[in-house]
Amino acid sequence: MVQDSIRILQAQGYKATKPRKLVLEVLEEIEKPLSPYDIQGVLHARGKYLNHVTIYRILDLLCSLNLAHKVLSSGKFFRCSLDAVEGCHRFMVCQHCGAIQEFADKELCQEENDFVRNFGFHTEHHLSEFSGLCASCYEKDLVVRKLLA
């Protein structure tokens, strides 16, 4: 997957620098949202060093290319799992285990654009995040509630 991201970077005219590869590798390997400081810590544990400002800049670039996304509620970043799927990328964040499920819906994106156009607004980018419990945590919560009842 890192190679796919590198190809996208290069196709958009960006160089596949060592720092960019390092950040992509960390996002690929750690399957949970990470702050720039978290990424810096992972790299440091591997004997590599990147300034957190450099990491922020790389993450901004990756987000602009839909290779990574920022979780609005935590400010952390994770690798995009949808690649080139059309539509606005949305996230469901489990408040218990932290799992993130990403989805895209082109029709929903268009409906939102049409809705705000009624107010004279012209959308350039959509951000949306759902917060709650994933199916696994919800089931566990139901079991606990039944035991306590």
Secondary structure by P-SEA (a helix, b strand, c coil): caaaaaaaaaaacccccaaaaaaaaaaaaccccccaaaaaaaaaaacccccaaaaaaaaaaaaaaccccccccccbbbcccccccccbbbbbbccccbbbbbbccaaaaaaaaaaaaaacccccbbbbbbbcccaaaaaaaaaaaaaac
